[in-house]
């Protein structure tokens, strides 16, 4: 099990904004936000490099992809069950004749 926290894009942007205001040192700000100092600077670097495309990583898309994978797996299982039931119904229909 992992203890990896997922932070929203809004949280990251606000943390970077507070860091860039310079009113609070990065170490103190990170402690107040409950994150590691190097993570705060990593977010800042990512924003500077990627701009508007920063923080679009796995977050929500991964959750959607995981949900789709679960639903596809369930769909496959249900299709298999339907096929088994069709065969059973055909078998018992012949027995009734």
Residue pairs with C-beta under 8 A, 6 or more apart in sequence:
5 35
6 59
7 35
8 59
9 54
9 55
9 56
9 59
12 43
12 47
12 54
12 55
13 47
13 55
15 29
15 33
15 35
15 40
15 43
16 40
16 43
16 44
16 47
18 24
18 29
19 26
19 29
19 40
19 41
19 44
20 44
24 32
26 37
26 40
26 41
27 37
29 40
30 36
30 37
30 39
30 40
31 37
33 40
43 54
43 55
46 54
46 55
47 54
47 55
